[in-house]
Amino acid sequence: MNILRSFKEMMTYLTEAAGRMFVVSDDTYPSVGTQPFEGNPNKDPRWKH
């Protein structure tokens, strides 16, 4: 019976992890600090990455 309980706990752990991966994000970041880039990239051909 210990094997069945361990298997059940493992499946619970995996399904909870999968649920956290595919749930809509509810992050509430502050409005100050690093912000995502919203500008236009440089089109100058001399600029090489």
N, C-alpha and C positions, 0 to 999 in steps of 0.2 A: 504494500500500500504506500510505502514511502516513495516509490518510483512514480506512482500516479500523482501524488501530491506535488512532487518536484516538477513533473511534467506540466501540471496545471499552473503552478507558479511561474514556470518559464513562459508558457503561452500567454499568461496575463501580462507579464513583463514586456513581451514582444508586441502584443496588441496595443498596450498603452503607449509604447514608444512609437509605433506606427501612427497612432492617433495623434500624438503630439507633432509628428512630422507633417501631417496633411491638414491640420486645422488652420483656420484663418488666423493670421497673426494679430495679436492684440497689444503690441508694443506701444507704449506711450512715452516717446522720447521727448525731452524738453525742446523748446523752440530755439534755444541758444546752443552754440557749440558747432561742431563740424556739420556741414550741410552737404547734401549731394550736389554734384556738378550739374548746373542747369544752363550753361552757356553753349557756345558753338566751338567745336574743335578748330585748331589752327590749320588752314588749308595750304599754308606756305610750303612748297616742295622742298625748301632747304631744311625744314624741320624734320629730322628723322628720329624715329623712336628707338 
